[in-house]
Amino acid sequence: MAIRRFPVSPMTPARTTTRHRWQAGAALAAGALLLTACGGSSGSASTSATPAPGAGTSATSPAPAGSATPMQAGPVMVSDQWAKAIPDIAAAKMTGVFGKLKNTTDKPITIVSGTNSVSSLTELHETVMMDGSMKMRPVAGGFTIEPGQTREFKPGSDHVMVMQMTKPLKVGDEVTLTLKTKEGQTIEFTAIARAFTGANETYVSHTM
Ligand SMILES: [Cu+2]
């Protein structure tokens, strides 16, 4: 199994080309690093006790102006979209993009792939409990959104992972995602990078 702990670095460059199964919760520091790297992991209380930073209006992670303007993008209405700023890619060459996607069509859609404007690799990730800790991994089969339903992408849960970054993503920088559905639709929207420091503290405390 490709599972390891990472007391210092969340990921080596070599692993970014395959997958990352991270062991969150090993230590407070490890959890903080994980969030720095990926913006998405959680402890066992992920769905019940963790606030939703993606909501965009929480006190701990206020949205920069203009970062969460709802917009129609193909078959979905996108709202509260944001990306986690990565000021130092020496520690992490990836980040998460989050937001709420509402299927405004009358048919189910399944997001199966994507590209982004700041790196060469985009993955669709889920966060799952495995062997007693939370790990992120590419989701099998994509993300399905039923007609009229909203799927929220947020830290500690489903998210879009921007990988193999070659330069920092500073607060206020933009990431444009172009997602493709199994049905052939395109969902393109831009998320603005937000500092996630304050929310991290709350988040890690729940994680641990
Ligand atoms: Cu991820």
Residues whose N, C-alpha, C, O or C-beta is under 5 A from the ligand:
A	BS01	CU	C38 H125 M136 M161
